[in-house]
């Protein structure tokens, strides 16, 4: 059970690529939902975030924004009490960044705001589907 971890104020950030070829992406979604069902949504909201990464394969790679650092988000959450609203990820081709997108805490997804480049994270917002 995750209850002892969350009861002590533990914070957990997980992520999974929607294009993972080795582990079914819904395994992480199911884990997230099962924790909510067993411990309650309030406890999950206080200590667990899942980021599903569009186009990312197993632990990285793929056509989607697959380069990101979750540590600053976790540090801000643990040390300042600020849960991550999003994490910016990038995609590179031949070493040059050609796309950025926000990764959103599940069940939110990045939605285009309607103006600006579709390759720039600032033109997207995290919203419920």
Helices and strands as residue ranges (DSSP letters): H 3-7, E 12-17, H 25-39, H 41-47, E 48-53, H 71-80, E 86-93, E 96-104, E 108-112, G 121-123, E 124-128
